[in-house]
């Protein structure tokens, strides 16, 4: 693990300290709470970026996907 220095406003620091006081044993330190928050943020940002890429792919191939969907639905609708 690496040690870094960050600047944080007083209100946020108080919130982190309150969380540390109430947290289960696995998250009793400010550092652990911040690490957990950063991991969650990174995961959320990765998921958001993936969703953006997927939307762009669907947008790029919208006509072909619609055509394929219509063909599939008409094929399934046959008796």
Steps between C-alpha positions, in 0.01 A plus 500: 500500500614856428459800728366816340398843627164653417328825585145463624248751628401499868139392443604197297763407757240519779270274298781248451583507871134445591489203263818359653350521850185311396655264248552128547851383587596462132466876440604666824768725353461808286746353252294184463180699449668714233644190326155340496343820360764527228454135399124555474551821300741330259260208450212740435704703251610185317139385479392845374774501235398149389136611470604800290703275266209257469255785424732622226518150351120466503464848354748422222324175408141604577362439150654155465386397851146621428495306174624186675242541777216537248618192313522298822155609615343419164671160500376423852148613413465236229268211594 
